[in-house]
């Protein structure tokens, strides 16, 4: 039969702990680190993606503002994903 696998417990550390352990604060200014690098702003606007199907969308829900691509995805969105809150 199969041998049971041994489970290894991983020590999960936050980014703050990792940067303190690496002593990034003491690096010279000319060395790029996770705390000093920046990204340029995007060249293109974000794509309009349907919240239901993931396809390119043309329409926006009037209630919550989420995007949808067709009447079928609109009905699915209204039934399951619409963020409007109804008070009874």
DRENLO-492447 format. One record per atom (N, C-alpha, C): residue in one letter; residue number from 0; atom name; z negated, x negated, y. Coordinates in nm, 2 decimals, always signed. Layout:
N
- residu num atome zz xx yy
- a NUM CA Z X Y
...
% end
This chain:
88
- residu num atome zz xx yy
- x 0 N +0.00 -0.08 -0.12
- x 0 CA +0.00 +0.00 +0.00
- x 0 C +0.00 -0.09 +0.13
- x 1 N +0.00 -0.02 +0.23
- x 1 CA +0.00 -0.09 +0.36
- x 1 C -0.14 -0.13 +0.40
- x 2 N -0.15 -0.25 +0.46
- x 2 CA -0.27 -0.30 +0.51
- x 2 C -0.30 -0.23 +0.65
- x 3 N -0.43 -0.19 +0.67
- x 3 CA -0.46 -0.13 +0.80
- x 3 C -0.45 -0.24 +0.91
- x 4 N -0.40 -0.20 +1.02
- x 4 CA -0.39 -0.29 +1.13
- x 4 C -0.52 -0.30 +1.21
- x 5 N -0.55 -0.43 +1.25
- x 5 CA -0.67 -0.45 +1.33
- x 5 C -0.64 -0.41 +1.47
- x 6 N -0.74 -0.34 +1.53
- x 6 CA -0.72 -0.30 +1.67
- x 6 C -0.79 -0.40 +1.75
- x 7 N -0.71 -0.44 +1.86
- x 7 CA -0.76 -0.54 +1.95
- x 7 C -0.79 -0.47 +2.08
- x 8 N -0.92 -0.49 +2.13
- x 8 CA -0.95 -0.43 +2.25
- x 8 C -0.91 -0.52 +2.37
- x 9 N -0.83 -0.46 +2.46
- x 9 CA -0.78 -0.54 +2.57
- x 9 C -0.87 -0.52 +2.69
- x 10 N -0.89 -0.63 +2.76
- x 10 CA -0.97 -0.63 +2.88
- x 10 C -0.88 -0.59 +3.00
- x 11 N -0.89 -0.47 +3.05
- x 11 CA -0.81 -0.42 +3.15
- x 11 C -0.88 -0.46 +3.29
- x 12 N -0.80 -0.53 +3.37
- x 12 CA -0.85 -0.57 +3.50
- x 12 C -0.77 -0.51 +3.61
- x 13 N -0.83 -0.48 +3.73
- x 13 CA -0.76 -0.42 +3.84
- x 13 C -0.69 -0.54 +3.91
- x 14 N -0.59 -0.50 +4.00
- x 14 CA -0.52 -0.60 +4.08
- x 14 C -0.61 -0.68 +4.17
- x 15 N -0.71 -0.61 +4.22
- x 15 CA -0.81 -0.68 +4.31
- x 15 C -0.89 -0.79 +4.23
- x 16 N -0.93 -0.76 +4.11
- x 16 CA -1.00 -0.86 +4.03
- x 16 C -0.91 -0.97 +3.99
- x 17 N -0.78 -0.94 +3.96
- x 17 CA -0.69 -1.05 +3.92
- x 17 C -0.66 -1.14 +4.04
- x 18 N -0.65 -1.09 +4.16
- x 18 CA -0.62 -1.17 +4.27
- x 18 C -0.74 -1.25 +4.31
- x 19 N -0.86 -1.20 +4.29
- x 19 CA -0.98 -1.28 +4.32
- x 19 C -0.99 -1.39 +4.22
- x 20 N -0.96 -1.37 +4.09
- x 20 CA -0.97 -1.47 +3.99
- x 20 C -0.87 -1.58 +4.01
- x 21 N -0.75 -1.54 +4.07
- x 21 CA -0.64 -1.64 +4.09
- x 21 C -0.67 -1.72 +4.22
- x 22 N -0.76 -1.67 +4.30
- x 22 CA -0.80 -1.74 +4.43
- x 22 C -0.67 -1.74 +4.52
- x 23 N -0.60 -1.63 +4.53
- x 23 CA -0.48 -1.63 +4.61
- x 23 C -0.51 -1.65 +4.76
- x 24 N -0.63 -1.61 +4.80
- x 24 CA -0.67 -1.63 +4.94
- x 24 C -0.67 -1.77 +4.99
- x 25 N -0.68 -1.86 +4.89
- x 25 CA -0.69 -2.01 +4.93
- x 25 C -0.56 -2.08 +4.92
- x 26 N -0.45 -2.01 +4.88
- x 26 CA -0.32 -2.07 +4.88
- x 26 C -0.27 -2.10 +5.02
- x 27 N -0.19 -2.21 +5.04
- x 27 CA -0.13 -2.24 +5.17
- x 27 C -0.04 -2.12 +5.21
- x 28 N -0.02 -2.11 +5.34
- x 28 CA +0.06 -2.00 +5.40
- x 28 C +0.20 -2.00 +5.36
- x 29 N +0.26 -2.12 +5.33
- x 29 CA +0.40 -2.13 +5.29
- x 29 C +0.43 -2.09 +5.15
- x 30 N +0.33 -2.07 +5.07
- x 30 CA +0.35 -2.02 +4.93
- x 30 C +0.34 -1.87 +4.92
- x 31 N +0.45 -1.80 +4.88
- x 31 CA +0.45 -1.66 +4.87
- x 31 C +0.36 -1.61 +4.76
- x 32 N +0.28 -1.51 +4.79
- x 32 CA +0.19 -1.44 +4.69
- x 32 C +0.21 -1.29 +4.69
- x 33 N +0.15 -1.22 +4.59
- x 33 CA +0.16 -1.08 +4.59
- x 33 C +0.11 -1.01 +4.72
- x 34 N +0.02 -1.08 +4.79
- x 34 CA -0.04 -1.02 +4.91
- x 34 C +0.04 -1.05 +5.03
- x 35 N +0.13 -1.15 +5.03
- x 35 CA +0.21 -1.19 +5.15
- x 35 C +0.35 -1.15 +5.14
- x 36 N +0.41 -1.11 +5.03
- x 36 CA +0.55 -1.08 +5.03
- x 36 C +0.57 -0.93 +5.07
- x 37 N +0.69 -0.91 +5.13
- x 37 CA +0.73 -0.77 +5.17
- x 37 C +0.87 -0.75 +5.13
- x 38 N +0.91 -0.62 +5.12
- x 38 CA +1.04 -0.59 +5.08
- x 38 C +1.11 -0.53 +5.21
- x 39 N +1.24 -0.55 +5.21
- x 39 CA +1.32 -0.49 +5.33
- x 39 C +1.33 -0.34 +5.31
- x 40 N +1.35 -0.27 +5.42
- x 40 CA +1.36 -0.13 +5.40
- x 40 C +1.49 -0.09 +5.32
- x 41 N +1.49 +0.02 +5.25
- x 41 CA +1.61 +0.05 +5.17
- x 41 C +1.74 +0.07 +5.26
- x 42 N +1.85 +0.03 +5.20
- x 42 CA +1.98 +0.04 +5.28
- x 42 C +2.03 +0.19 +5.27
- x 43 N +1.99 +0.26 +5.17
- x 43 CA +2.05 +0.39 +5.15
- x 43 C +1.93 +0.50 +5.14
- x 44 N +1.96 +0.62 +5.19
- x 44 CA +1.85 +0.72 +5.18
- x 44 C +1.83 +0.76 +5.03
- x 45 N +1.71 +0.81 +5.00
- x 45 CA +1.68 +0.84 +4.86
- x 45 C +1.77 +0.95 +4.81
- x 46 N +1.81 +0.95 +4.68
- x 46 CA +1.90 +1.05 +4.63
- x 46 C +1.84 +1.18 +4.61
- x 47 N +1.91 +1.29 +4.63
- x 47 CA +1.86 +1.42 +4.61
- x 47 C +1.87 +1.45 +4.46
- x 48 N +1.76 +1.45 +4.39
- x 48 CA +1.75 +1.47 +4.25
- x 48 C +1.68 +1.61 +4.22
- x 49 N +1.74 +1.69 +4.13
- x 49 CA +1.68 +1.81 +4.09
- x 49 C +1.55 +1.79 +4.02
- x 50 N +1.45 +1.87 +4.06
- x 50 CA +1.31 +1.86 +4.00
- x 50 C +1.30 +1.91 +3.86
- x 51 N +1.40 +1.98 +3.81
- x 51 CA +1.40 +2.04 +3.68
- x 51 C +1.49 +1.96 +3.58
- x 52 N +1.62 +1.94 +3.62
- x 52 CA +1.71 +1.88 +3.53
- x 52 C +1.74 +1.73 +3.55
- x 53 N +1.71 +1.68 +3.67
- x 53 CA +1.73 +1.54 +3.70
- x 53 C +1.87 +1.51 +3.75
- x 54 N +1.95 +1.61 +3.76
- x 54 CA +2.09 +1.59 +3.81
- x 54 C +2.09 +1.60 +3.97
- x 55 N +2.20 +1.56 +4.02
- x 55 CA +2.22 +1.57 +4.17
- x 55 C +2.20 +1.71 +4.22
- x 56 N +2.12 +1.73 +4.32
- x 56 CA +2.09 +1.87 +4.37
- x 56 C +2.15 +1.89 +4.51
- x 57 N +2.18 +2.02 +4.53
- x 57 CA +2.23 +2.06 +4.66
- x 57 C +2.14 +2.15 +4.73
- x 58 N +2.04 +2.21 +4.66
- x 58 CA +1.96 +2.32 +4.71
- x 58 C +1.82 +2.28 +4.72
- x 59 N +1.74 +2.35 +4.80
- x 59 CA +1.60 +2.33 +4.82
- x 59 C +1.53 +2.46 +4.82
- x 60 N +1.41 +2.47 +4.74
- x 60 CA +1.33 +2.59 +4.73
- x 60 C +1.28 +2.62 +4.87
- x 61 N +1.29 +2.75 +4.91
- x 61 CA +1.24 +2.79 +5.04
- x 61 C +1.09 +2.79 +5.04
- x 62 N +1.02 +2.81 +4.93
- x 62 CA +0.88 +2.82 +4.92
- x 62 C +0.81 +2.69 +4.93
- x 63 N +0.85 +2.60 +4.84
- x 63 CA +0.78 +2.47 +4.84
- x 63 C +0.86 +2.35 +4.88
- x 64 N +0.99 +2.36 +4.89
- x 64 CA +1.08 +2.25 +4.94
- x 64 C +1.13 +2.16 +4.83
- x 65 N +1.10 +2.18 +4.70
- x 65 CA +1.15 +2.10 +4.59
- x 65 C +1.30 +2.13 +4.57
- x 66 N +1.37 +2.03 +4.52
- x 66 CA +1.51 +2.03 +4.50
- x 66 C +1.55 +2.09 +4.37
- x 67 N +1.66 +2.17 +4.36
- x 67 CA +1.71 +2.22 +4.24
- x 67 C +1.86 +2.22 +4.24
- x 68 N +1.93 +2.22 +4.13
- x 68 CA +2.07 +2.19 +4.12
- x 68 C +2.16 +2.32 +4.10
- x 69 N +2.10 +2.42 +4.04
- x 69 CA +2.18 +2.54 +4.01
- x 69 C +2.08 +2.66 +4.00
- x 70 N +2.14 +2.78 +3.98
- x 70 CA +2.06 +2.90 +3.98
- x 70 C +1.98 +2.90 +3.85
- x 71 N +2.02 +2.84 +3.74
- x 71 CA +1.94 +2.83 +3.62
- x 71 C +1.82 +2.75 +3.64
- x 72 N +1.84 +2.63 +3.71
- x 72 CA +1.72 +2.55 +3.73
- x 72 C +1.63 +2.61 +3.84
- x 73 N +1.69 +2.69 +3.92
- x 73 CA +1.60 +2.76 +4.02
- x 73 C +1.50 +2.85 +3.96
- x 74 N +1.56 +2.93 +3.86
- x 74 CA +1.47 +3.02 +3.79
- x 74 C +1.36 +2.95 +3.71
- x 75 N +1.40 +2.84 +3.64
- x 75 CA +1.30 +2.76 +3.57
- x 75 C +1.20 +2.70 +3.67
- x 76 N +1.24 +2.65 +3.78
- x 76 CA +1.15 +2.60 +3.88
- x 76 C +1.05 +2.71 +3.93
- x 77 N +1.10 +2.83 +3.96
- x 77 CA +1.02 +2.94 +4.01
- x 77 C +0.91 +2.98 +3.90
- x 78 N +0.95 +2.98 +3.78
- x 78 CA +0.86 +3.02 +3.67
- x 78 C +0.75 +2.91 +3.64
- x 79 N +0.79 +2.78 +3.65
- x 79 CA +0.70 +2.68 +3.60
- x 79 C +0.65 +2.58 +3.70
- x 80 N +0.74 +2.54 +3.80
- x 80 CA +0.71 +2.43 +3.88
- x 80 C +0.68 +2.46 +4.03
- x 81 N +0.71 +2.58 +4.07
- x 81 CA +0.70 +2.60 +4.22
- x 81 C +0.55 +2.58 +4.26
- x 82 N +0.54 +2.51 +4.37
- x 82 CA +0.41 +2.48 +4.42
- x 82 C +0.35 +2.58 +4.51
- x 83 N +0.41 +2.70 +4.52
- x 83 CA +0.35 +2.81 +4.60
- x 83 C +0.23 +2.86 +4.54
- x 84 N +0.13 +2.89 +4.62
- x 84 CA +0.00 +2.94 +4.56
- x 84 C -0.01 +3.09 +4.60
- x 85 N -0.02 +3.17 +4.49
- x 85 CA -0.03 +3.31 +4.51
- x 85 C -0.18 +3.36 +4.51
- x 86 N -0.22 +3.44 +4.60
- x 86 CA -0.36 +3.49 +4.61
- x 86 C -0.35 +3.63 +4.57
- x 87 N -0.42 +3.68 +4.47
- x 87 CA -0.42 +3.82 +4.43
- x 87 C -0.54 +3.89 +4.48
% end
